[in-house]
Every structure is written in structure tokens, then in C-alpha cells.
Amino acid sequence: MKATALGHIITDYVNSKGVTVSPKKLQKLVYYVEAWHLVHLNSELIEENFEAWVHGPVVPELYQDLKQFGYNDIKVLNDELDSAEERIEKVATENDLTENQLELIYSVLNKYGTLSSFELEMLTHSENPWIEAREGFPPHERCNNVIPKDRMKEFYSAQLSA
């Protein structure tokens, strides 16, 4: 599935809990959903890779889709589907998501979804996959190094036993 499709599910779900989502926050939530999907379901959920940008992990394609929002919260435009549940179900069906996958997504969002974009940024900055991908780069210098998904899986798997 594309990160943008996962972003729709995340935004609808988090908004339905009364919490807003900025583009920066969405990037980090996509990252954590992917990381825990790798750990618990042993497979990638999204097609794209994350890069170790200054403010944390970023899917460049998702960044391009969201840059119109700047630092503002993402607004969900109601289309023919009136509820968040209907919109989530539509995206889940279009992307052949299983009930297990949706449950995992919701579980990750219940854990990380109430954190601010800054808190999520600081969390990723304290974790080895992002740190290692930025090795040799000063804190505020642009970096497009890919954060390897196998490293994400290894790191977050180790967090379970810690």
C-alpha cells in the first residue's frame, strides 16, 4: 500500500479520537505503524522507504503530498463517505488490509497518536534506526539516507524483550 493511503487511515482514526494531525506528526505515525507491522506481522505495510531527515523519518512521496499543509493540521475533506469509519473501511478494502492489520494499526495509533509532533520527533531522534541512518551528518544538515526496514524490524523487535 502507498504511504498516502495509510495516511488517510491514520488521519481519520486519530481525528475520530479528537486529536489533530500535522504533516510532521503523520510522518512519524506512518513510521511507527510500519515499524510495528514489520515486527508483529513480519512484512512491510507500505511500499516506500523512510529517509532520515532533520525532523525524523520521512517518506518523501508523502511529504510531497502533504506540503500544501505546511505546519498546519491536515483537514479531512468529507466526500461521499460521511464518517471516519466508512472512509477507513474504504481505504482498507481498496488495499486488501486484513482485520489483523487494522487492529495493529489501531493499536499503534492508540499508543502514539496522542503524542505531539515534537514528542514523536524527539522519540525518533532517540532511537537507533534514525540515528544510524544520519551518521556523519550534523543535526540540522539535510540527509536523504534511507532508514533500512530490516534495521527498523531488528531495533523494535529488541524493544519487545527489553
N, C-alpha and C positions, 0 to 999 in steps of 0.2 A: 504494500500500500504506500501511497505517497504521504510524506510528512504533512502536507496541506490537509489531506483527508483526516488524518489523525488529529490535526489541529482543530478541525471542526468539532470532532467528538469532545476533545478536551475543553474547548471554549464553552460549548453548550453545557457540558456536565458541571464545570466549575461555576459558571454563571448561574446554573439552576440551584446551586448551594448558596447563592447570594454573594459570591466572591468575583471580583473583576480580574481580567487577564490582559496584560500588556503584551506586545510582541516579545519583549525580552523574557517575561515570565513564561510565555508559551513555549519558547525555545527550550527552556530548562525543563519544563514539564514533559515535552516530547522526548528529551534526552533521558529523563528518569523512567518514563514508560518503556522506552526502547531498552534501557539497561536491565530493568527487571523482567522484561519479556525474554531477553537473552538468557537470564539466569533461570527463570522458572519454567519457560516453555521451550528453551533450547533452540530458539530460532529468531531470526530478525523479523521485526514487525514492519519497519519502514525500509524502503529501497535505498534511500540516500544515506550519506555519511555525515558525521559531525566534524566540524573543524574547530580548532582551539583558538577562538577569537578572544580579544581582550576581556570581554564581559562574560566569558564562559563558552560552553559548547553551542555551536550554531549550525543549523542546516542551511547552507547558502541559498538554496532554492526557496525555502520557506521564508528566509529573510527578504528575498525579492518580492514575494507575495504579500508581505506584511509591512514593507517600509512606508507605505502610504499612511499608516497609523502613527508613525514616529514613536514618541514616548507615551502616547495616549492609549487608553484601554480599547481593546478590539470590540467593536459593536457587531452583534449578530443581527443581520437583517432578516426579518421574517419573510419567508417566501410562501409557497403553497402549504408548507407544514407549519402549524401553529405552535407546537410545543417542542421543547428541547428533546424530550424522549422520542418524538417522531423523527426529528432531524437526525438524532444519534442512530436510531434504528435504520434509517435510510442509508446513511454512510456505512454502517456496519454490514448491511445486506449487500451493498454495492461492492464491498471489499472482502466479502466472504469471511467475516470475523466470526469466530465461534463464541459460544457462551463463556468458555474458559478465558478467552482473550479479553472479552468485555469485562469480566469480573476482575481480571488482573489490572486492566486499565483503571477501573473504578477504585480498586484497592490502592494503587499508586497515587491516584489523584486525591484520595481521602487522606493519604499521608502527607503529600507535598503541596496540595492545591491551595491551602490556606496561607502558605508562606509567601512573603512578598518577593518581587523580582530581585531585590537586593539580597534578601536572605538566601534565595536559591543560587544567586551568583556567588555569594561567599561560600556556600556549601560546595559548589562545583570547584571553586578555587582551592578548597582544602583536600580535594580528592585526587589520587594519583593519575587517573586517565588523562585529565586535563593538564595537570602539572607536567607530566612526562611528555605530552604532545607539544608543550610550549618550551621545552628545554632549550636554553640558549637564547631565548627571546626576553628582552626587558618587559616589565609589566604592562606598559602602555604602547608597545610596538605591535603593529599588525602581524598576524600569523595565520596562515591558511593550512597548517599541518592537520592532517586527518587524525582523529582520535580513533584508533583501531577498535572495532567492535569486539574482537576476541579479547582485547585488554579490558574493555568495559565488563565483559562477562566474567573474566577472571577476578577483577577487583571487587565487583558487587557480590559475586559468589562467596568470596572470602569474608565479606561483611556479615553474611548469614551465620557463620561459625564464630565470629568474633564476640 
